[in-house]
Amino acid sequence: MSMTDTVLVLSKDASRARDLKTILEFVGEETVLDDGPSREILTTDDEQARADLGVAIVASEGPADVVDDISMVCSAEPGLPILVVGNPDLEALDDDCRERVIARLEWPPNYTKFVDSLYRAQIFRDQYLRSRGRGPGQQRGIMLFRSLVGTSRSVKGVRELMAQVADKDVSVLITGESGTGKEVVARNLHYHSPRRDKPFVPVNCGAIPAELLESELFGHEKGAFTGAITARVGRFELAEGGTLFLDEIGDMPLNMQVKILRVLQERTFEKVGSNRTQSADVRIVAATHKNLEDMIEKGDFREDLYYRLNVFPIEMPALRERAEDIPLLINELIARMEKEKRGSLRLNSAAILSLCRHDWPGNVRELANLVERLAIMHPFGVIGVQELPKKFRYVDDYDETLAMEDNTMPSGVPGLVGLDAPALLPVNGIDLKDYLSNLEKQLIQQALDETNGVVARAAEKLRIRRTTLVEKVRKYGLREEEEG
């Protein structure tokens, strides 16, 4: 889940430190213990070593030791979140240090609360590093595209494609449902290309009447048509040397498609009402939510233009296909609101779990609108399931420590035979606990087999968290082969 999974444990109690390390290793986290040399991480000149830290857990015995350890973490590494074991008085700390304390944990820790707090801290750390262009992947250029929030394979794939094509002067066709962030991709491609110092000019082809689109794109001379009382510069001319983003290209009329094709082929155009040919040094990035290949078969889109635009295709995933990114997206949307001083809010684990089960027909745009609405209705509040609009309520608003233990099996999942059929109780009864354990074990083993033992992918198939699956793999003694 996180770019930075290393957890630094600071504790003067060696026994407690070892116990924490055991728990962290159990949930699949790499741990550095407070054994003397480990503190050098906080004082080393190697910034990357500190950037590799994901969370600091302070579990010292005395309140003075806790305050000293937190102060040391705050001064050594900005943006490193802290989990505190116990309930010491932190009034002696400054505001920045107190804000870095993500949660307080009881001892011995409640497992679900511990994992949930660790997860929140890792999200905090990931977002901090992204905002400053640090962290693994930066050297490859992938993390440059910080507006595309998410750690799912589909979003990582989009970022990798963008990194490959950003500096290439070729046409790009971005496809995907409305609200998935196609313009975000287009802007990122421009701002990470050699044309970044020139204009980025967007045009919504579906929002401009067909009879005005030619004038909008190419401009017109004075008197070119009724109402043209002055000359006008078109979008191609405005985008000279930069990028022209043709959004909803599937809504462009056929007669305009011919003219766009000519510009792509010859790199020239004429204004409406002019015989003078002008050069067009413009990179074209197009986007559509429609299936252009189907439109070609129906005669609604030119095949030759399609192949001119589709030099490098990028398909945006729907939000329902990357539900694991929803907590990160919520965190990013709230951070933007706070930065713009438009308010803030927090969602508890049950509310986040409920949102992860929504289909999101409006994709990221729908999620952004929901966060905005919640911030207006519940300013600086903590949002539970009952505060969500009815259509987003998929779980009960019970204790959030229980919400994260979502091991229920949704019915109707393709490939699971018989889950929709009524269960038949044998005449002599059944040991329900053993029956469910065996069923769970079989499904986990099947998921591991189908994903070649990659736990992260198996967790996605089972719709549970990776750390929950790691626990179950060890509980049942199943094969576990994580990605390297």
C-alpha positions in Angstrom: 0.0 0.0 0.0 2.7 2.5 1.1 5.8 3.7 -0.7 7.5 3.7 2.7 6.8 0.7 4.8 9.7 0.9 7.3 8.5 1.5 10.8 10.9 3.0 13.4 10.1 1.8 16.9 11.5 4.1 19.7 11.2 2.6 23.2 13.4 2.4 26.3 11.6 -0.8 27.2 13.4 -3.5 25.2 10.6 -6.1 25.8 7.9 -3.8 24.6 10.0 -2.9 21.5 10.4 -6.6 20.7 6.7 -7.2 21.1 5.9 -4.3 18.7 8.4 -5.7 16.2 6.7 -9.0 16.3 3.3 -7.4 15.7 4.6 -5.3 12.8 6.3 -8.3 11.2 3.1 -10.2 11.6 1.2 -7.7 9.5 4.0 -7.5 6.9 5.8 -4.3 7.9 9.6 -3.9 7.9 10.7 -2.7 11.3 13.8 -0.8 12.7 14.2 -1.2 16.5 15.5 1.4 18.9 18.7 -0.5 19.6 21.2 2.3 19.6 22.5 2.3 16.0 19.0 2.6 14.6 18.8 6.1 16.0 21.5 7.1 13.5 18.7 7.1 10.9 17.3 10.2 12.5 20.7 12.0 12.6 22.3 10.7 9.3 23.0 13.1 6.4 21.4 10.5 4.1 18.0 12.1 3.3 16.8 9.1 1.4 17.3 6.8 4.4 15.0 9.0 6.4 12.6 9.3 3.5 12.3 5.5 3.5 10.8 5.7 7.0 7.0 5.4 6.9 6.0 5.7 10.6 7.6 6.3 14.0 6.1 4.5 17.0 7.1 6.0 20.3 6.6 3.6 23.2 8.8 4.8 25.9 7.8 4.4 29.6 8.1 7.8 31.2 6.2 11.0 29.9 9.5 12.9 29.7 11.1 10.1 27.5 8.0 10.2 25.2 8.2 14.0 24.7 12.0 13.8 24.1 11.6 11.0 21.5 8.7 12.8 19.7 10.8 16.0 19.6 13.7 14.2 18.2 11.6 12.6 15.4 10.0 16.0 14.6 13.4 17.8 14.3 15.0 15.0 12.3 12.5 14.3 9.6 9.6 16.6 8.5 6.3 14.9 7.8 7.1 11.7 9.6 3.9 10.6 11.3 4.0 9.3 14.9 2.0 6.8 16.8 2.2 7.0 20.6 1.7 4.0 22.9 -0.2 5.1 26.0 -1.7 8.4 26.9 1.1 10.7 28.0 0.7 14.5 28.4 2.0 16.1 25.2 1.3 19.7 26.1 5.0 20.4 26.2 5.3 19.8 22.5 4.8 22.5 19.9 1.8 22.5 17.5 3.7 20.8 14.6 4.7 17.9 16.8 1.3 17.4 18.2 -0.3 17.4 14.7 2.1 14.7 13.7 0.7 12.4 16.4 -1.8 10.4 14.3 -3.1 8.2 17.1 -2.6 7.0 20.6 -2.5 3.2 21.2 -3.3 1.4 24.3 -1.0 -1.4 25.6 -1.4 -4.2 24.7 -2.8 -2.8 21.5 -6.1 -3.7 19.9 -5.2 -5.4 16.7 -7.7 -3.7 14.4 -7.2 -0.3 16.0 -3.4 -0.8 15.6 -3.6 -1.7 11.9 -6.1 1.1 11.2 -3.8 3.7 12.9 -0.8 2.4 11.0 -2.7 2.6 7.7 -3.7 6.2 8.4 -0.1 7.1 9.3 1.2 5.6 6.1 -1.4 7.6 4.0 -0.2 10.7 5.8 3.4 9.9 5.0 2.8 9.0 1.3 0.9 12.3 0.7 3.6 14.3 2.4 6.4 12.8 0.3 4.4 13.2 -2.9 3.8 16.9 -2.2 7.5 17.4 -2.0 8.5 15.2 -4.9 10.3 12.7 -2.7 10.2 9.0 -2.2 10.8 5.8 -4.2 9.8 6.2 -7.9 10.8 9.8 -8.1 14.0 9.1 -9.9 12.1 7.1 -12.5 9.8 10.1 -13.1 6.7 8.2 -12.2 5.9 10.2 -9.0 6.1 13.5 -10.9 2.4 13.0 -11.7 1.2 13.7 -8.2 -2.2 14.9 -9.3 -3.0 11.2 -10.1 -3.5 10.0 -6.6 -3.5 6.3 -6.0 -1.4 3.2 -5.4 -3.4 0.7 -7.4 -1.8 -1.2 -10.3 -4.1 0.5 -12.8 -3.1 4.0 -11.7 0.6 3.0 -11.5 0.2 1.7 -15.1 -1.3 5.1 -16.2 1.6 6.9 -14.6 4.1 4.7 -16.2 2.6 5.3 -19.7 2.6 9.0 -19.0 6.3 8.9 -18.1 7.0 7.1 -21.3 5.2 9.6 -23.6 5.4 12.9 -21.8 8.6 14.0 -23.5 7.6 12.6 -26.9 6.1 14.9 -29.4 3.3 12.6 -30.5 -0.5 12.7 -30.4 -2.1 11.0 -27.3 -5.7 9.7 -27.1 -7.0 9.4 -23.5 -10.1 7.3 -23.1 -12.3 6.5 -20.1 -15.6 7.3 -18.4 -16.5 10.9 -17.5 -15.0 12.0 -14.3 -12.0 9.7 -14.3 -9.4 12.5 -14.7 -8.7 12.7 -18.4 -7.9 16.4 -18.3 -5.6 15.8 -15.3 -3.6 13.4 -17.5 -3.5 15.9 -20.4 -2.2 18.7 -18.2 0.4 16.5 -16.7 1.6 15.4 -20.1 2.0 19.1 -21.1 3.7 20.2 -17.9 6.2 17.4 -18.1 7.0 17.9 -21.8 9.5 20.2 -23.5 6.5 22.4 -24.3 5.8 23.2 -20.7 6.8 26.9 -21.1 4.2 27.3 -23.8 0.4 27.4 -23.5 -1.9 24.5 -22.6 -5.2 25.3 -24.4 -8.3 23.1 -23.6 -11.3 22.9 -26.0 -14.5 21.0 -25.1 -15.7 19.9 -28.6 -19.1 18.9 -27.2 -19.8 22.3 -25.5 -19.3 24.5 -28.6 -22.1 24.6 -31.3 -21.0 22.9 -34.5 -21.4 26.1 -36.6 -19.0 27.9 -34.3 -16.4 25.2 -33.7 -14.3 26.0 -36.8 -14.1 29.6 -35.8 -13.2 28.6 -32.2 -10.4 26.3 -33.3 -8.9 28.2 -36.3 -10.1 31.8 -35.7 -11.7 34.1 -38.2 -11.1 37.4 -40.1 -13.3 40.4 -39.7 -16.4 40.1 -41.9 -15.9 36.4 -42.5 -19.5 35.8 -41.6 -22.5 37.7 -40.2 -21.6 39.0 -36.7 -17.8 38.8 -37.2 -17.2 42.5 -36.5 -13.6 41.9 -35.4 -10.9 39.4 -36.2 -10.5 36.6 -33.7 -7.5 34.4 -32.8 -8.3 30.6 -32.7 -7.3 28.0 -30.2 -4.6 26.6 -32.6 -2.9 29.9 -32.8 -3.2 30.5 -29.0 -1.6 27.1 -28.4 1.3 27.8 -30.8 4.4 25.9 -29.4 2.3 24.3 -26.7 -0.4 21.7 -26.3 -4.0 21.7 -27.6 -6.3 19.5 -25.6 -9.4 18.4 -27.6 -11.8 17.1 -24.9 -14.8 15.0 -26.0 -13.4 14.6 -29.5 -16.1 12.0 -30.1 -18.7 14.9 -30.2 -16.9 16.7 -33.0 -19.0 16.9 -36.3 -17.7 15.0 -39.3 -17.0 18.1 -41.4 -14.7 19.4 -38.6 -13.0 16.0 -38.3 -11.7 16.4 -41.9 -10.2 19.8 -41.1 -8.6 18.5 -37.9 -7.1 15.6 -39.9 -5.5 18.1 -42.3 -3.9 20.0 -39.5 -2.5 16.8 -38.1 -1.1 15.8 -41.5 0.2 19.1 -42.9 0.7 21.1 -39.7 -1.0 24.1 -41.3 -4.5 25.7 -41.2 -6.4 28.8 -42.5 -8.6 31.1 -40.5 -12.3 31.3 -41.5 -12.5 34.0 -44.2 -8.7 34.0 -45.0 -6.6 32.5 -47.8 -3.4 32.8 -45.8 -2.0 29.5 -44.6 -0.5 29.5 -41.1 1.8 26.9 -39.6 0.6 25.0 -36.5 3.4 23.9 -34.1 1.0 22.2 -31.7 0.9 18.9 -29.9 -2.6 17.4 -29.9 -3.9 15.5 -26.9 -7.5 14.3 -27.3 -9.9 12.7 -24.9 -13.3 11.0 -25.1 -15.7 8.9 -23.0 -17.1 7.3 -26.1 -16.0 4.2 -27.9 -14.5 5.6 -31.1 -14.2 2.2 -32.8 -17.9 1.7 -32.5 -18.5 5.2 -33.9 -16.3 4.3 -36.8 -18.4 1.3 -37.7 -21.5 3.5 -37.5 -19.9 6.1 -39.7 -19.9 8.8 -37.0 -16.1 9.1 -36.7 -13.4 9.1 -39.3 -11.1 6.1 -39.2 -8.2 8.0 -40.6 -8.5 10.6 -37.9 -8.8 8.0 -35.2 -5.4 6.5 -36.2 -3.8 9.9 -36.3 -5.0 10.7 -32.8 -4.5 7.2 -31.4 -0.7 7.2 -31.7 -0.3 6.6 -28.0 -3.5 5.5 -26.2 -4.0 5.9 -22.4 -7.1 4.4 -20.8 -8.2 5.8 -17.5 -9.6 3.3 -15.0 -13.1 3.8 -13.5 -13.0 4.5 -9.7 -15.0 1.3 -9.0 -12.1 -0.6 -10.5 -9.6 0.9 -8.0 -11.6 1.1 -4.8 -8.3 0.7 -2.8 -7.4 4.2 -3.9 -10.5 5.8 -2.4 -8.9 6.5 1.1 -5.9 8.2 -0.6 -8.2 10.2 -2.8 -10.3 11.3 0.1 -7.1 12.3 2.0 -5.9 14.3 -1.0 -9.3 16.1 -1.5 -9.4 17.1 2.1 -5.8 18.3 2.0 -6.7 20.5 -0.9 -9.7 22.0 0.9 -7.5 22.7 3.9 -4.8 24.3 1.8 -7.4 26.6 0.1 -8.9 27.3 3.6 -12.3 26.0 2.5 -12.8 23.9 5.6 -11.9 20.3 6.6 -13.4 17.1 7.9 -12.5 13.5 8.8 -14.1 10.2 7.9 -14.1 7.3 10.3 -13.2 3.8 9.1 -16.8 2.6 8.7 -17.6 5.6 6.5 -14.5 5.0 4.3 -15.4 1.3 4.1 -18.9 2.2 3.0 -17.6 4.5 0.3 -15.3 1.8 -1.0 -18.4 -0.3 -1.8 -20.1 2.4 -3.9 -20.1 2.0 -7.7 -19.2 5.6 -8.4 -20.8 6.2 -11.8 -19.5 9.8 -11.6 -16.0 8.5 -10.7 -13.5 10.9 -9.0 -15.7 13.9 -9.8 -18.5 12.3 -7.9 -16.2 11.6 -4.9 -14.9 15.2 -5.0 -18.5 16.6 -5.0 -19.4 14.4 -2.0 -16.4 15.5 0.0 -17.3 19.2 -0.8 -20.9 18.6 0.3 -19.9 16.9 3.6 -17.5 19.7 4.4 -20.3 22.2 4.0 -22.8 20.2 6.0 -20.4 19.0 8.7 -17.6 21.5 8.9 -14.5 20.1 10.8 -16.6 17.1 11.8 -16.0 13.4 12.0 -18.1 11.7 9.3 -19.7 8.3 10.1 -21.9 6.2 8.0 -25.1 8.0 9.3 -23.7 11.3 8.1 -23.3 10.0 4.5 -26.2 10.5 2.0 -28.4 7.4 1.9 -27.2 6.1 -1.4 -23.6 5.8 0.0 -24.5 3.7 3.1 -23.5 0.1 2.6 -22.5 -0.8 6.1 -23.9 -0.1 9.6 -22.3 2.7 11.5 -21.0 0.4 14.2 -17.7 0.8 16.1 -15.1 1.7 13.5 -12.7 -0.8 15.1 -15.0 -3.5 13.8 -15.5 -1.9 10.4 -12.0 -2.6 9.2 -12.5 -6.3 9.9 -14.6 -6.7 6.8 -14.3 -10.4 6.0 -17.8 -10.8 4.7 -18.3 -12.4 1.3 -20.5 -10.5 -1.1 -23.0 -12.7 -2.9 -23.2 -12.8 -6.7 -19.5 -12.6 -7.3 -18.6 -14.3 -10.6 -16.8 -17.6 -10.1 -18.2 -18.4 -6.6 -20.7 -21.1 -7.2 -23.6 -21.5 -4.9 -23.3 -18.3 -2.8 -26.6 -17.0 -4.1 -28.4 -20.3 -3.4 -30.0 -20.9 0.0 -27.8 -22.8 2.4 -29.1 -26.3 3.5 -28.5 -27.3 7.1 -27.6 -31.0 7.4 -30.0 -33.2 9.5 -27.4 -33.8 12.1 -26.3 -30.2 12.3 -23.0 -28.6 11.4 -19.9 -27.1 13.1 -20.4 -23.6 11.6 -17.1 -22.3 12.8 -15.1 -25.2 11.2 -17.2 -25.0 8.0 -16.6 -21.3 7.5 -12.9 -21.6 8.4 -12.5 -24.4 5.8 -14.4 -22.4 3.2 -12.3 -19.3 3.9 -9.1 -21.3 3.7 -10.0 -22.8 0.3 -10.9 -19.4 -1.1 -7.7 -17.8 0.1 -5.6 -20.7 -1.3 -7.5 -20.3 -4.7 -6.8 -16.6 -4.7 -3.1 -17.2 -4.0 -2.8 -19.8 -6.7 -4.5 -17.6 -9.3 -2.1 -14.7 -8.5 1.0 -16.8 -8.3 1.3 -16.2 -4.6 1.4 -12.4 -4.8 -0.4 -11.4 -1.5 -1.3 -7.9 -2.6 -3.1 -9.2 -5.8 -4.8 -12.0 -3.9 -6.1 -9.4 -1.3 -7.7 -7.4 -4.2 -9.4 -10.5 -5.5 -10.8 -11.3 -2.0 -11.7 -7.6 -1.4 -9.9 -7.5 2.0 -6.9 -5.6 3.1 -3.4 -6.9 2.5 -2.5 -7.0 6.2 -5.7 -8.9 6.9 -4.8 -11.5 4.3 -1.2 -11.8 5.6 -2.7 -12.7 9.0 -5.0 -15.3 7.6 -2.3 -16.8 5.5 -0.2 -17.3 8.6 -3.2 -18.5 10.6 -4.0 -21.3 8.1 -0.3 -22.0 7.3 -0.8 -21.3 3.6 1.9 -20.5 1.1 2.9 -16.8 1.1 5.1 -15.3 -1.6 5.1 -11.6 -1.7 6.3 -9.4 -4.4 9.9 -8.4 -4.2 
